[in-house]
Amino acid sequence: MGRIKPPAPAALTAPRAARLYKLLTLLGAGPQTRRHLLTRLRIDIRGFYRDLEALRGFGIEVLARPDAKYLLEGGLDAALARLPFPDPGLNVRDALLLANGPTAAHRKLRQRVNAFLQRGSAAKSADPHKPR
């Protein structure tokens, strides 16, 4: 029977996201020993394995090689595309400004902002006489 994977965290704190990013960039440079990663990340072994599990929850595979080195499977760019960004704390005006642009990232943000704004207006227009 296979191992059950824990669900990925719904949201990352800024410090953890930064540490996961640093772990990915270290692994993106090539195979690394656990000792080297622990030293560079300034974490204990328990935190290291928790971070590996979090990465796996996001669909990012880190392999342990027979020579006791860890290797990022699929490359750094693919891993960064799967790593969520922590909540930037934007207000609606900021999100609307950032959503203007021609790139895929702009379109993705624009879709999220529009969906958010439509949910808000649908809730208001559902029954204007109903008390809130």
LINPE-V470570 format. One record per pair of residues at least 4 apart in sequence whose ideal C-beta (glycine too) atoms are under 7 Angstrom apart, sorted by the first residue. I is the first residue (numbers start at 1). J is the second residue. D is the distance in Angstrom with one decimal. If there is no record, write none. Layout:
i->I j->J d->D
i->I j->J d->D
This chain:
i->5 j->56 d->6.3
i->5 j->57 d->6.4
i->6 j->53 d->6.3
i->6 j->57 d->6.4
i->7 j->57 d->6.4
i->8 j->54 d->6.8
i->8 j->57 d->3.1
i->8 j->58 d->5.3
i->9 j->54 d->6.3
i->11 j->86 d->6.9
i->11 j->87 d->6.2
i->12 j->16 d->5.2
i->12 j->17 d->4.1
i->12 j->84 d->5.7
i->12 j->86 d->4.8
i->13 j->17 d->6.8
i->13 j->86 d->6.3
i->14 j->18 d->6.3
i->14 j->86 d->4.6
i->15 j->19 d->6.4
i->16 j->20 d->6.2
i->17 j->21 d->6.3
i->17 j->85 d->6.7
i->17 j->86 d->4.5
i->18 j->22 d->6.4
i->19 j->23 d->6.4
i->19 j->41 d->6.0
i->19 j->51 d->6.6
i->20 j->24 d->6.4
i->20 j->51 d->6.0
i->20 j->54 d->6.5
i->20 j->55 d->6.4
i->20 j->83 d->6.1
i->21 j->25 d->6.4
i->21 j->83 d->6.6
i->22 j->26 d->6.3
i->22 j->41 d->6.2
i->23 j->27 d->6.3
i->23 j->37 d->6.7
i->23 j->41 d->6.1
i->23 j->51 d->5.9
i->24 j->28 d->5.9
i->24 j->72 d->6.6
i->24 j->76 d->6.2
i->24 j->79 d->5.0
i->24 j->80 d->6.5
i->24 j->83 d->6.7
i->25 j->29 d->7.0
i->25 j->76 d->6.8
i->26 j->32 d->5.7
i->26 j->37 d->6.1
i->26 j->40 d->5.9
i->27 j->32 d->6.0
i->27 j->62 d->6.3
i->27 j->70 d->6.3
i->27 j->71 d->6.8
i->27 j->72 d->3.8
i->28 j->72 d->5.7
i->28 j->76 d->3.1
i->31 j->65 d->6.2
i->31 j->69 d->3.8
i->31 j->70 d->6.6
i->31 j->71 d->4.7
i->32 j->36 d->5.0
i->32 j->37 d->5.2
i->32 j->69 d->6.0
i->32 j->70 d->5.6
i->33 j->68 d->6.2
i->33 j->69 d->5.5
i->34 j->38 d->6.1
i->34 j->48 d->6.7
i->34 j->70 d->6.5
i->35 j->39 d->6.4
i->36 j->40 d->6.2
i->37 j->41 d->5.8
i->37 j->48 d->6.6
i->37 j->70 d->6.7
i->38 j->43 d->6.1
i->38 j->45 d->6.6
i->38 j->48 d->5.8
i->43 j->47 d->3.7
i->43 j->48 d->5.7
i->45 j->49 d->6.6
i->46 j->50 d->6.4
i->47 j->51 d->6.2
i->48 j->52 d->6.6
i->49 j->53 d->6.5
i->50 j->54 d->6.4
i->51 j->55 d->6.4
i->52 j->56 d->6.4
i->52 j->62 d->5.5
i->53 j->57 d->6.4
i->54 j->58 d->6.8
i->55 j->60 d->4.2
i->55 j->62 d->5.9
i->56 j->60 d->6.7
i->56 j->61 d->6.7
i->58 j->82 d->4.9
i->58 j->83 d->6.1
i->58 j->84 d->6.8
i->59 j->82 d->5.1
i->60 j->79 d->4.7
i->60 j->82 d->5.2
i->60 j->83 d->6.8
i->61 j->73 d->4.1
i->61 j->74 d->6.6
i->62 j->70 d->5.5
i->62 j->72 d->5.9
i->63 j->70 d->6.9
i->63 j->71 d->4.9
i->63 j->73 d->5.4
i->64 j->70 d->5.8
i->65 j->69 d->4.9
i->65 j->71 d->5.6
i->72 j->76 d->6.5
i->72 j->79 d->5.9
i->74 j->78 d->4.3
i->74 j->79 d->6.4
i->75 j->79 d->6.9
i->76 j->80 d->6.2
i->77 j->81 d->6.5
i->79 j->83 d->6.4
i->90 j->94 d->4.2
i->90 j->95 d->4.8
i->92 j->96 d->6.3
i->93 j->97 d->6.5
i->94 j->98 d->6.2
i->95 j->99 d->6.1
i->95 j->109 d->6.8
i->95 j->113 d->5.0
i->96 j->113 d->6.1
i->98 j->109 d->5.9
i->99 j->106 d->6.1
i->99 j->109 d->4.6
i->99 j->110 d->3.9
i->99 j->113 d->5.0
i->100 j->106 d->6.7
i->101 j->106 d->3.3
i->102 j->106 d->6.4
i->104 j->108 d->6.3
i->105 j->109 d->6.5
i->106 j->110 d->6.1
i->107 j->111 d->6.4
i->108 j->112 d->6.7
i->109 j->113 d->6.1
i->110 j->114 d->6.1
i->111 j->115 d->6.3
i->112 j->116 d->6.3
i->113 j->117 d->6.2
i->114 j->118 d->6.1
i->115 j->119 d->6.5
i->116 j->120 d->6.6
i->117 j->121 d->6.3
i->118 j->122 d->6.0
i->119 j->123 d->6.5
i->120 j->124 d->6.7
i->121 j->125 d->6.0
i->122 j->126 d->6.3
